[in-house]
Amino acid sequence: MMQSERILPSWGTFNITCSKLDQTRFYDPQIDFFMGDDPDFSSLFTSIDEASVISSNSNIPTIFSDELFDLPNLGDEILITSPMEGLETISSEQVTDICGWINESNCEGNFSTPVSVYGEEYRPCFSLESSENSVAFPLMNGLKTLPGDMQMNNELSLHHLSRAYGEATENGQKELAQVIANSIEEKSNPLGNKMERLAFYLFQLQENQGDYLRQESIKNFSEAFKAFYQGLPYGRFAHFTANSAILESMPSNATTLHIVDFDIGEGIQWPPVIEAISRTHKALKLTLLKFSDECSSPCQDVEGTKKRLLDHARELGLKLHIDEKSVSDLASELTRMKKRGQDREWLVFNCMFRLPHMARMRRRSHIEEFLKVAKEILTNYGASAGMMTLGYGGTETYSRAYSGYSSFFNELLKHYQAMFESLEQSFPIHLADARTALESLFLAPYMSSLSWFQDWEESIECSNLPLETGLWGRKLSQESLVDAKQMVNETENSYKVKINGQRENEMVLEWKGTSMVNVSTWMGRRN
C-alpha cells in the first residue's frame, strides 16, 4: 500500500490547524481548494495570523481560470467567527464582491424577470453601505428586529407549522396543506432567524420565483461555489476522507489508478490525488459518467474541468487520461478488462451524491445504476478488483429509513436547519449580507416543498441496494479520523467527526448531533 511517503502539494494552501499531523502521512488535509492563476490572488477566507496568510509572492497554481475567481488584492480585513481556525478573516471588499453578485445584474438592469412577493416586485440588492438596509426586500423595508421572545415564538410556531404541513401532505390533505403553507408564508422572513429564512425559501420561492433564483445562481455559480467550499467544511471533509482511503488502499504493485467518478462537478476533489500520484511515477485514469436521460447543467463545464485537470497533471509530469462513458459501456469495458486479468490497474468507484456544495442534483435512479455496476464488478472479482467510496449528504439515505413522507420531510427540515445554523457561525450578523447572498444563490434554488415531495416519490420508486450484501466495509484509519477532526477544528466549534459502521468503514461529519455528510468505503469480499 502507498504509505512510505507523505505526498505534499506544491501549491499554497490554507492553514486550517493541521500543523501537528503525522509527517509520515501521504495526504495533507490542508489541501483545500485551488486558487486563481494569478499568483497575487488573495483568498476570500484567510487567516488573521500573518504566518498563515497567503503571501502575495507565493506561487499558487490552479485548475481555475482567472475569469472565474478574479478578485483584487484587498486589505481592510474583517474578523469573523469561523468554524475553522485559519479561515478567520475576510476582506470587506471581498464581501462586497460576494454581496455584489446580484447587484451587478440589478444595477445594470439585467434582471430579466423580477420576483413577485406579496404582490410586489422583489429584486434583491446587496451592499455593505448599511448593515440594516443593505439587503433590500420590498416587503421588508423599514422592518425592525423583533424582540427576542417574539422571535422565539415565531421560530417555534414555524417549526410546528412545517411539521404539520408534512403530515397533511402525507395524508393527502391538499387543502389543509395549502392553508398551512399560507400561514407559513406570512411568518417567513428572508432576513430573519434561521427558521424564518428557511421557511421563506421553502414556501415562498415557487414556480417562476425558483426559476429566477436558479438563473441568478448560474450567473454567479463559481463565486458561490468558492465561498461555500472554503467557508464550510462539508465538501472538503468528504473529499479528504475519500481521497485518503483511495490512496491508502492502492497496492504497491499497481501501475495505474483508475477512478470512475459518478459526478465530476468542478473537479475539485482530484488535484490532491493528481499531486500524490505524480510522486509515485504511476499513471492516473479518470472515467466520467454520462447519462442519456440527463440534460446538461449550465452550472458546469465538463470540458473546461477536464482541461484544467489535464493541464495540472501535465505540469507535474503525470500521465493522466480522462474519458466519458455511459454506465452500460463502462460495465462492458470493465468486465472485459477483468476477464483479461489486468490486475495491475487499481479500480476505484467514487460516488459523491448531493453533498451540500454540489449544485447538480443527479437523480436517485442514476446512483442506483452506478452502485449496481460497482457492486457487480467488486463482488465478482473480489478484493483485488478495487474499492468504492460513497459520500452523500446526511439526508440521502434510502427510503426504507423513513416511515412516510412526513418523517422524510422532517429529516430534510432538520438537515437544512443545521445547514443554516452552521452558515450563521461562519457568517455572523455583521456579515449577514454575504450569508444571504450564499443562501439565495446556493441553497435556495434546491429548496422547495414541491421538489422535496418529488424527491420523496423518486426515492420510493428506486429499489434499495444494500451494499452489505456481497461487499466488505473497508476500515477507515485512525490517522484519517484525527486529520479530519483537526481539519474541521472540532474542539473549537459545533462540528464533530466520528467513525461508524460495524467494520468502522463510515466517517460522519455532524453539526450539533445532526448528520451532515457521510463517507463510507467498500471492497469486494476476499476469496
Secondary structure, DSSP 8 states (H G I E B T S, - for coil): ---SS----SS-----S-TTS-TT-SS-TT------SSTT---SSB-SSTTTS--TT-----SS-TTTS-------EEE---SSTT--EEEHHHHHHHHHHHHHHHHTT--SS-EEETTEEE-----SS-TTTSS--GGGTT-----HHHHHHHHHHHHHHHHHHHHHHHTT-HHHHHHHHHHHHHH--TTS-HHHHHHIIIII--THHHHHHHHHHHHTHHHHHHHHHHHSSHHHHHHHHHHHHHHHHS-TT--EEEEEES--TTSTTSHHHHHHHHTTT-EEEEEEEE-TT----TT--HHHHHHHHHHHHHHTT--EEEEEEEHHHHHHHHHHHHHTT-TTEEEEEEEEES-TT------HHHHHHHHHHHHHHHHHH-TTSEEEEEEEETT---GGG-SSHHHHHHHHHHHHHHHHHHHHHHS-GGGHHHHHHHIIIIIGGG--HHHHHHHHHHHHHS----TTTTEEE----HHHHHHHHHHTTGGGSSEEEEEESTTS-EEEEEETTEEEEEEEEEEE---
